[in-house]
């Protein structure tokens, strides 16, 4: 089995839950290769005119080298990959198709689902606020709950997480994709299992950061990244704020004002309580079962 994507968080969460005997190979163009107990193949950067040929040839090589029977894409079905699906009709091609596209963007990918044997959409807490093209392209699409690396039961409780990091009584803040000054709070860098050590988070509304922080119940100020391309981080952040599960600073210029609210203990307690009320399951196991069911 070959897992292909430049952003590997969801693929690794799925890989960790695959049935015994399925030993996946990960193909990624990420400059930082993940630390994971699986074989990782790198897709080098190239100029755009050469990209389709490089990807098509690389996929052919890996399919033949590893005897690949299933390819799972988490990303955009670019031309080189579509050519590879035609080259290898005996391979099961599966697409983990993102939702939450900015309105009017990504339309070039609409219709390319037909090249895949199956399409799965990782869930979004903010699905009701999705205005992207995938909302209207539902034929044959399977949906699971939001995919995170860990189930909520795998997370350490606050005291255990703080003990793991050697924290005292000083409030702690974790940053994901953005940094700023939060007076009175100690910056920490916990791994996913110890997220609950944080009393506050300041993060972009990327898929992984958004769902991991909400699932952990960490009071969070989401700051949408304007450079996130077609990913509608603003819609995610606004939805969490409307649900009472987080605060939203729509622009970095708004951050100081929003943080002045977020540092108040009663505000953070209300956000954590609301996260518990709207808690969602982890869709990684269901996605792994879907991948494992490939012919």
N, C-alpha and C positions, 0 to 999 in steps of 0.2 A: 504494500500500500504506500502511495506517495501523497504527502500533504504539502500543498504549495501555497505560500503567501508571504508577503513582505512584513506584515504585522502578524506576529505568531501567537499572540496570547490565547486566542480562542482555539487555534489548532492544537496547542500544547495541552490545554484543558481537556480537549476531546481525546487526544492521544493517551493521556494518563488513565483514561477509563475504557479503552478499547479491550475487547475480549482477549483472553490469553491466546497466544499463537499468532496474533497480528502484530508484526514488528514493523512499524511505519518508518519511512524515510522522509525527512523534512527537506524541502527545497525552498530556499528563501534568498531574496536579494538584500536582506537587511544587512547594514554595515556592522551591526553588533549581533554575533551569532548567539542564540540562546544556550543556556546551560541546561541541558535536558538529556535524559538517558536514552537517546535515540540517535541514529545516524543523521547527520546534517550535511546537506549538499548546498553549495553556494552558487547563486546565479550572478555572475559579474555584471557590472554596469556596462552599458554600451550606448552608442549614439542611436537616436530614435529610428533612423532608416534600417539599422541592422537588428533592432530589437526582435521583430517577429521571427526572423530567421534563426537568431540565437536561441530564442525560447523554444521554437519548434524542434530544433536539433538537440537541444539539451533534454527536452522531454523524451524524445525518441531514444537517446542514449540511456537515460535512467530507466525507462520502461524495459528496455532490452537487458541492461546490466543486472537489474534487481528482479526481473520477472514480475513487474508490477501488474496487478489485475484491477486495481482501483486507484483513481486519482481524485483527490478532494481539493478543490480550489477555495481559498478564502481571499477574495480580491476581485479584480475586474477581469472579465473574460476577453482579454485582448486578442489581437489577430493571430499571434503565434500559437496561442493555446487553442483557438478554434481550429487552426490548421492541424494541430496534433490530434484533436478529437476525430477528425476525418481520416487521419493516418492510422489510427488504432481503434477501429470499431469494436474490437473484442475486449477493450478495456472499459470498465464502468467509470464514467465521468460524473462527478458530483460537485455541486456548487453550494457552498455556504454563502448565501447572498445577503449582503448587508441591506438594512432598511435605513430610515432616517436620512435620506438624501435631501439636500436643499431643493426647494421648489424650482423646477425647470432644469436641474442639472442631472447629468448621468443618463440622459435619454438615449444616448447612443448604444447603451447596453441593453435596452429594452428589446425583447425578441430573441436575445441570445440564449435564453433559457432552453430553447429548443435543441441546442447542441449537447445538452446534458441529459443523463439518464434520470437524474433526480435533483431537486432543488430544496434546500433547507434554509429557513430564515431564522437566525439567532434572535431571540426575543428582545424586546425593548421595554423598559419600565415606562418610557414616554410614548409608547405606540399610539395612544389616542391623540397625540399631538403631531404625528407624522403626516407631512404634506408632500412627500416625495413620490416618485413614479412607481415604486414597488407597491404602493397602496392599491393601485389599479391593475396590477399584474399578479393575480393570485392563482391562476390555473396550475394545478399540480404542485403547489408550494406547501411544504410541511413547515410548521412553526413550533419551536420549543421555547421554554422559559429563557430569560437572559443567561448567557454562558459566563461563568466565572471560574477561576482556577480552583477555588475551594468552596465546599458547602458551608453553610452557616455553622453547622455542628462541628466543623473542623477548626473554626477560629477559637483562639484562646480568649477567655474572659478578660475583662479590663485589668484586674489585679494580676492575673497570671502573665498577661502580655507586658505589663509595666515591670514586673519582676524580671522577666526575660531580658528586658532592655536596660535593667538597672536604674529605673527612674524613681525619683522620690515623689514629693508632693507637688512639685512645680507642674503646672499645666503644660501639656505638650501639643505641638502642632505638626502635622505632616503635610508636605507639599507634593503634588503630582502635576508635573508639566508647567508649573508656575511657582515662583518664589516671591516673597515679600516680607516685610517686617511686621511681626505681630508682637507688640510689647507685652512682656509678662509670660510669654509662652516659649518653651524650649523646642527648637526644631528637632525632629527625630526622623529616622529613615527605617521604619520597620518593614520586614517582609510581610507577605499577605497574611500569614497566620497570626501576626501580632498587631494587626491594624487597630484593634480596639484599645491599644495603649494610648492612642491619640484622643485628646479632648476636643480637637478641632482639625479640620482639613481645609486646605485651599487648593483647588484643582481645576484643570480644564475639564470639559464635559466630554472627553473621549469615551468610547464605548467601555473600555476596561476600567478606567479610573472611576467613572460614573457608577457603574453597577457594583464594583467591589466596595466602594465607600458606602453606598446605600445599603448593601447587603450586610455590611459590618455594623451599620447603625452609627457611623461616625458623623457628628454634626459637621456639615460641609458648606463652604461657600464655593459654588461653581462659577468659574470665569470662562465663558466660551472662547475658544481660540479662533480668531478671525482668519488665521492661516491654515485652518483645517480642511481647506478645499471643499468638496461637496458634502462632507459630513456635517449634518445640521446640529451642531453643538448648542446653538442658541435655543433651538426648540427643546432639546433635552433639559437644559438648565432651567428654562422657563417652566417646563412641566413639573420638575421636582419642586420648584418654589411654589407653584400653584397648589401642589398636593400637600404643602406644609412639611415636606421631608428634607428640604435644604434651602439655602439662600442663594440668590443669583445676583452677581455683579455683571451686568450685560456688557460693560466696558471696563477696562482696567482703571479708567478715571473714576469709576464708581466704587472701587474696591475699598478705599479707606472708610467710606460711609457705611458700607455693608459690614465690614469687619468690626466697626464700633458696636453694631448689634450682635454680631456673632460671638464676641468675647464675653457677653453677659451670660452667667451661669443658667439663668432661667430660660433664655433663648435656646441654648445648647441642649438643655434637658428636654425642651419641647420638641426639638428636631429629632433627637434620639428616640423619643417615645413615638413620634409619628412614623419613623423608619420601621419600628417594630410592628406598628399597626398595618403598614402596607407591604410587609415583607413578601418577597417572591422566592420561588424555588430556583435552584440551579439547574439549567437545562443541559449541562455538559454531559451527564450520563445518558440522557435521551438522544443527544446528538451523536454520541459514541455508538449507541445501539443502531441508529439510522445509518451511520457509516459502516458498521459491521454487517449490516444486512445487504450490502452490495453484492451483486451476483459475481 
